[in-house]
């Protein structure tokens, strides 16, 4: 058996023995808004095109779906979409099928299938989730190319790679336990016990133990397997990731957790940096800036990205460049993941009680609180029910706040317009609201 086939076989054995993830079938994803936000096609489509898309009738693939928990996330995040899950592990697929049936997700189907055989499904996909899969493949570029063949022209892929800079100690551990012969076959209780026994016996100040040994590894077999006894796990850098995209003829759209890759947040005072560094930074490509970030601060386990076919992005103007005419023809959307009865009830309560409404408590994209006073919350409340014309929000603000609190003079339409515009620019940058304009150019 050649090394590639052998590695592929070991990874399959590992997931047959320990189907992943081992999340109970009854577990619901609704309370994890950040996951639903990121699994929602609306999020990545807007980042690329500055347009809001409906998920109704879309076809979504979870490639390497494992036990189907991410399929469930995709179903909840994308109402009206068809979910297709594929995995090469038959025990995992059986659990995935049972999971979605348990939660009454009717428009879903599952197949025991390798990535290279995706075209046999005869389907084209609007969104492909290939999450925590590619770094196991002997040839990740070939995997990307296989996935690309079933991606619609305007479709989007989410994929990720383990960071070699962040996980370097785990790769040492995997090499160590491979040297001891603990990754040659599907691990069982004997391998787990031996691994734990070795780690427990090490002195506390031994580098490997002090850096990565955690209490949960003592009891959680799957976590121990994924981090210490993993087969075929490979780490990447940003440079390697972008090289793989070029080889697969795919175009980078964004980091999935883009707000956590902001170079400016790494410095005590960004404006005090040497001028020469600022000039060089401004001249860097997106790839170079992201690579600089990971060299400064390799905290992210995953290099998690959205990508798609080259030149698929719709022509659009950044919001900060909009003219008054753009704003006058703008439509304002609250991101769909915030359009829930629970959030509406909490907004109404804050308005009635005249308390601040903490929009950031559902998930934060900034270290600063994202709080709205009760009058702002009252102005934005209709967005929970449906998108609103920008000018309708301006008129609503004039009704809610008709007078200057100090001078008691009437708030003019232009003053209200500027107040709402500044608020929406801030919330759009953070990803809470989505803005479309009917004006071209």
N, C-alpha and C positions, 0 to 999 in steps of 0.2 A: 504494500500500500504506500503511495507516495505521501510526502509530508503534508501536502494540502488536503488530500482526502482524509488523512489521519486526524488532522486538526478539526476538520469539519465534523467527523464522526464523534470525536471526543466532546465537542460542544453540544451536539445533539444528545449524546448519552447523559451529559450533565443536566440538560433541561428535561429530558425524559424522567430522570431520577428525581429531580427537584423542580417541578414546574414553577415558572416564575411569572409574575410575582405571587407570593403565597398570601394574598389578601382574601379574607373571607368573602364568599359569594354575595352575602347579603349587604356588604358595605356599599354605601351610596357616596357619590362624589360631590353632591350639591353644595356642601359646606366649604369646599375648597375652591373659592372663587378664582384664585390666581391660576390654578390648573385649568379650569374651565375657560378662563379668559385666553390662555395660551393655546388651548386645543381648538378654539373657535376660529373657523376659517375667516370670519369677518376681520379679526385682528391682523393677520398677516396680509390679507388682501388689501386692507386699508393702508398699511405701512408701505406697500409697493405702489399702489395706484391712487391713493387718496380718494378712493371711492368706496361706498358701502354696498356690500353684496348680500343677497338673501341666501340662506343655507337650504331653503326648500328645494328638494329635487336634486341636490348635489350628491355625488358619489364619492365616498371617502374610503381610502384603503389604510388599514393598519398592518404594515408589513413587518412580520416578526412580532405578532400580537401577543404571544405567550398565553397567559391564562385569561386575557380579555379585559383586564381592568381599564386599560387605556381605551379599548373599544367602547366601554361604557362611558368614559369621560367624553369621547368624541360624539357619542350619541346624545348625551345630555347637552353638550356645548353647541351642537349643530342641529337644531330641531328641523325635522322634515328631510334629513339627509339619509341616504342608504349607506350602511356600514358594512364593509367587507374586511374580514380578518384572515390573514394567512400566516402559517408558521410551519416549520418542518418537524415540530414535536407533536405527535398525535395525542399524548396525554394532555398537553397544554391546550390544544384545540378543543378537546372534549370539555375541559373546564370552562373555556371561553364561551362555547355554545351554551352550556348550562347557565352561565352567569347572565347572559343577555336575555335568555328565556325567562329566568327568574325575575328579571326587572321589566318584563313585558316589552322589550324592544323587538318589535316585529320585523322591521325592515333591516335585517342583518343576515349575513351568511358567512360561513367559515370553510376554509379549505386547508388540508395538509399539503403544503406546497413550498418548494424552495423558491427563492427570489428570482433565479434565472428562468423559472418557468411561468412567471407572471403573465406573459402574453397569452398563455393557454386559457386564461379566464375569459378572454374576449371582451374585456371592459377597459374603458378609459376613465381616469380619475381626476376629479377637481382638486383633491387634496390628498397627499400621501404622507402618512405618519410612519417614519422608520426610525423609531425612538429606541436608543440603547441597543442597536443591532449591528451597525456597520463595523464597529471596532472588533467584532468577533470574526468577521469574514476574512478568508485568506487573501482576497483581492477586493478591498472596499470600493475601488473605482469601478470594477466590473459590476458590483452590486448597485452602485449609483446609476450606471448606464442601463441596467436591467429595469430599474424602477422608472427611469426617465422614459423608456419606451411606452409605458402605459399612462403617462401624465398628459393631460389635455394641454393644448397650446398655452392657455392662460392659467394652468394649474400651478400649485405650490407644493413643495416638498419640505417637511420638517425632518431634519436628521441631526445627529450629533456624534461626537467622538470623545472618548476619554482624553483628558488633558495629561500629557506625559509630564509636564512641569508640576502639576498639582498632585499627581498620584505616584510620584517616583518611588516613594517608600513602599507602596503596595506592590509595585512591580518587582522590587527587591524581594518582598515576601513571597510572591508567586514563584520567582526563580528559585528561592531557597527551598520551598516545599516541593517544587518540581525535581530539584536535585535529590531530595530525599525519597522520590518515587511516589509521592502522595497524589499526583495528578494523572497517573497513568490509566486509571480506570474510574468508573463512576464512584465517587466517594460514598462511604457508608459510615456507620457509627464508629468503626475502628479508626478511619482516617480523621474524622472530626475530633475524636478523643485524643488521638496522638498530636494533632495540631494544637489543641488547647493545652495539652500537657506540656508541650515544648514551650509555648508562650508563657504559661503560668510559671514554669520553672526558671525562666530568665530573670536576672536581676532587674529591678525597676529602672535603673539608669542605662540599661543596654539600649542603644539607639533605636532599634526596630520596635522594641516594646514601648519605649517612652513616647515614640512619635505616633503610633497608630493603633495600639491595642486599646480597645474600648470594652466596657462592661458588657454591652449587648452581644459581643462576639462570643461570650461565654455560654450564652443560651440560644442564640438565633443561628440555626444551621445554615439558613439561606444567606444571611449576611456574611457568615464565615466563608461559605463557598464562593460567593461573588467577589470577595476581596482577597482571600488568601489561597484558595485552591482553584481559581479560575483557569480555564483553558482558552487559549487563543486571544485573550484580552490584550489589546495594543493601545499605547498612548500616542497622541498626536499633538502637534503645535498648530498655531494659527497658520503659519506658513505652509505646513503640510496639508492642512485642510483646504486652503485656497488653491494649492497645486492640484489636489484631487478634483475640485470643482472645475478647474480649467481642463483637466484631462477628460472629464465626463461631459464637457461642454454644457455646464450649468452656470447660472449667474447668481451670485450672492445677493440676497435681499436684505437681511438683517440678522443680528444676533437675536435669539428668542427672548433672552433677558437683557435687552439692549440697555436699559437704564442702569444695569450693574457693570457696564463696560465703559463708563465715562471717565476718561483720563483726567478731566479737570477736578474730579472728586478725590484724586490721590494726593493732592497737594494742600498744604495748610492755607496758602493764599495763592491761587493760580495767577493772579495779576502780578505777583512779585517775582515770578520766574525770570531767569535771564532772557533778554530779548532774542539772542541767537537761538535759544531753544524754542521759543515761541514761533519764530520764523520757520525753523525746520519742521516743527509740528504742523504748522499750517500747510506746508508743502507735501506732507505725507499722504499717501493713499489710505483708504479705509483699512485695507489689509495691514499696512505698516503701523497704523495707530493701534489696531487691536493687538498686534504682536508686541508692540511696545508695552501695552497694558499688561499682558500676561508675563512679560519679563519683569516688570516692576512688582506685580501683585498677582501671582498665580493662585487665586483662591477658588476658581470655579472647577469643580470636578468634571463638568461637561463643557465642551465647545459646541454649543447648541445653536443651530442656525435654521433659517428659512432660505430656500433657494428655488429657482425655477428655470424655465427655458430662457436663453438669452433674448434680450430686446422684447420681452413680454410686457414690461411695465407700460401703463397708460401715461401719456403725457400729462403732467400736472404741475401746478405752481405751488411751492411751499406756502403755508398759511401766512408766515411772516412777511411774504412779498405781496399779499393781496392788497388791492386797491379798495377804495370805498365802494366802488361798483361791485366788486367781488363779494364784499360783505353784505351789501344790500340784497344780493340774490342768493345768499347762503342758506343752506338747510342744516340744522343742528341735530345730531343724533347723540343720545346717551348710549354708550357701548351696551350691546344687548345683555351682557352678563350683569349689568346693574339694573335692568328693567324687570325687577322681580317684585312680587307683592310684599315680601319682607322689607326690602329697601324702601319701597314706597311708604309703608306703614311707619318705618323709623324716621323718614323725612317728615311725614305729616306730624308725628309726635314732636320732633324738634321744632317745627314751625309753630305748633300750638303752644308748646311750653316756652318758646322763644329761647331755645338753647342752640348752641352751635351743632352743626351736623358734620360728623367726622367721616367724610367720604373715603379717606385713606385707611380706615380701620378694616375695610374688607380686603384690601391688599395695598401695600405701599410701594410706590415707584420712586420715592425720594425719602431722604432721612428727615425731611421736614414734615410736620403734620399737614394734611390736606383737609382743612376744616372750612366749612361755609357757615356764615352767620345765618340766622333764621330768615332774614329777608332775601338773601341770595338763594337759599334753599327753596323758598316759596316761588321765586322767579323760575327756577329750573325744574320745579316739580312736574310740569306737563311733559317733560322729556321722558319720564318714566313710562308714560302711556304711549307716546308716539313722537316721531321727529317733529320739530317745529321750525318755521321760518325764523331767521335771525330777527327780522323786524317785529315779529310777534312777541319775541322775548323782550325786545326794547320797549314795546308798548306795555307789556306786563310790568316791567321794572318801573315805568312812569306811574303806573297805578299803585304799585306797592310802596314806592318811595317818591311821592310827588314833590316833596319839598326838601331843600337843603336843611340838614339838622341844625346848622348854626345860623344861617342867614334867613331861613324860612322862605327863601325865594323859590319859585317853581323850577323844578328840574327840566331843562330843555331836552328835546328829542336827541340832539347831538351829544349832550352830556350823558344821557342814558345809553346812547349808542356806543360811546367810547368806554363806558363802564363795563357793559356786557362784552364788548369786543375783547378788552384786556383780560377779562375773566375766562373767556372761551379759548383765547390763545394759550393761556396757562394750563387749562384743563386738557386741551388737545395735545400739548407737548407731553403731558403725563400719561396720555392714552385713555383718559376717562370719557372724553367726548370725541366725536368724529364729525368733521366738517366737510360739506360738499358745496360747491358753488355752481350755479347755472351759467356763469360767465366763462367763456373760453379765453385762453391766453392770459 
